[in-house]
Every structure is written in C-alpha cells, then in structure tokens.
Amino acid sequence: MAREADPSADGSGRVTRDSGRIESVRNAARVLQLFSYHERQLGVSEIARRLGLGKSTAHRLLSTLTDEHLLEQDPESGKYRLGLAVYDLTAAVATHFAMHEAAVPPMAQLRNATGETVQLAVLDGREVVYIERLDSPHTLRLFLEVGRRNWAHCTGTGKCLLAYLPERTLDQLLAGWELKRRTPFTITDPQLLRKELKETRHRGWAQNLNESEEGVLSVAAPVRDAGGRVVAAMSVAGPATRMDPVMDQTIRAVVDAAAAASRRMGYRGAIA
C-alpha cells in the first residue's frame, strides 16, 4: 500500500524538524491575530474551530502563549484575551513610529546643513543599533546600513546613550565589559570611559575621534521623549578631513537638531 506524502517531509521523504517548528510559530501568530477590538475574548473551542486545529493542539498553543504573557485567561469565563506582553510590544512599535516621525525632518535639515551622513541610534545592551540614516550627498561618504550594530564605547551615539544611563545601570554594563580596541584611539580603560561619559553628560553631546575607524569623526546629541528620558542619539559622521575644520559648527547643528526632535517627541524641558 502506498504511503501518503507527509507535508513536513523533505525531498528524501524524511520529516524535517524545522517544518514543525515553523508551523507552530505560524499557528501561534494566527491565534494572536484572531483577537480584535470587537472580539477581545475567545474560548479554546472557538479558536480551535476557526483555525482548523484540534482542541488539544489549540489548548497547548494557548497555554504556551499564556506562559509567555502574550495571552491571559479570564479566571471566571475561562476565555483568553491579549496579555500584557502584547501591549508592551505595541508600545514599542508606537514609540518607534513616533520617533521616526519626530526625528526624520530634523535629520534632513541636519544633513543639508552639514553635508554629512546623519544617523539615529538606540542602545541595546553594550551595542548601538542604527534605526534611521540619511546619506551624505558627497561621493566620499560613510556606507552605513539601518539595523547595523556597533560597539557603544567607541561611537558617538553609543557614548551619548551610555552617558545618560542611570548610574546603577551603567555600573552593571561596565562590570566585566572588555572594552575592545578598534583603533589606537579607542578608549579601553573603564575609568577613562567613565570620565568621558561624565563630560558628555555635562556638555550635552558626545564625540568619536577616530575611535571606531581611523579618519572618521562623529558628533552625537541625545533625543528625549516627552518625559525627558533619553531614548535615542542623533549623530553626524564623516571623514575627518571635512569635519575637523568645521567641528564647532557641526556640534551646534547636531545639538539643535536633536533638540528639535526632542520637542517633536513632546519634550518641553531645557536643552543643555
């Protein structure tokens, strides 16, 4: 008797482990997408019926999503609703779009004023992640990508973001952190880094002088949300041959652009 083909098998007829994992993720996503403004709570039987799943399979999915706080179960009705983790993700997405809308117009003005590459970065542990970028119109420019990561201790945006961390958080990051050398100018002494971060916070902007790449300079200033929390850093980066002669003007332009983005985020406090 011929065996029926298994949809999770590869060309050799063997069952692939990844296919089952992907299907589970897909089903979990489909469960979350069932909930809406008009249907805030659903029972396991209804979810199983709509997705064409067995009730036991649906129950396992719901239990896993509940354990991860993506769903929560009403103790009285037994039905499920979206959990707090979903609202945290929603807030993060909303913040990203708000930051994009707030930062891009000042970034464009900054790029036009300086003629150099302008970036917006956020801190992720000991790294910075570049979430927006406007390229320099010059032929000789930095080729950077949105989503690219770099070490925080040797970049203008990274030092700017580190400088505004709560003292306890900074202490935790620096504990056991090997400050790797990228160029002869990279700061690798934690105490020297602390000193520079203190100066950065005092003056309101950070600089990277050949520390990440020789011949490249950058200046960064903080972007604040409505509550005054530093949520990103805006920077100008370019070849030292162009930036060094106009560093004072560039610093003022970066600080002004970051302040404009902060005001567009709702910040009404004083700017250093």
C-alpha positions, 0 to 999 in steps of 0.5 A: 500500500502506498504511503501518503506524502507527509507535508513536513517531509523533505525531498528524501521523504524524511520529516524535517524538524524545522517544518514543525517548528515553523508551523507552530510559530505560524499557528501561534501568530494566527491565534494572536491575530484572531483577537480584535477590538470587537472580539477581545475574548475567545474560548479554546473551542472557538479558536480551535474551530476557526483555525482548523486545529484540534482542541488539544493542539489549540489548548497547548498553543494557548497555554504556551502563549499564556506562559509567555504573557502574550495571552491571559485567561479570564479566571471566571469565563475561562476565555483568553484575551491579549496579555500584557506582553502584547501591549508592551510590544505595541508600545514599542512599535508606537514609540518607534513610529513616533520617533521616526516621525519626530526625528526624520525632518530634523535629520534632513535639515541636519544633513543639508546643513552639514553635508554629512551622513546623519544617523539615529541610534538606540542602545541595546545592551553594550551595542548601538543599533542604527534605526534611521540614516540619511546619506551624505550627498558627497561621493566620499561618504560613510556606507552605513546600513539601518539595523547595523550594530556597533560597539557603544564605547567607541561611537558617538551615539553609543557614548551619548546613550551610555552617558545618560544611563542611570548610574546603577545601570551603567555600573552593571554594563561596565562590570566585566565589559572588555572594552575592545580596541578598534583603533589606537584611539579607542578608549579601553580603560573603564575609568577613562570611559567613565570620565568621558561619559561624565563630560558628555553628560555635562556638555550635552553631546558626545564625540568619536575621534577616530575611535571606531575607524581611523579618519572618521569623526562623529558628533552625537546629541541625545533625543528625549521623549516627552518625559525627558528620558533619553531614548535615542542619539542623533549623530553626524559622521564623516571623514575627518578631513571635512569635519575637523575644520568645521567641528564647532559648527557641526556640534551646534547643528547636531545639538539643535537638531536633536533638540528639535526632535526632542520637542517633536517627541513632546519634550518641553524641558531645557536643552543643555 
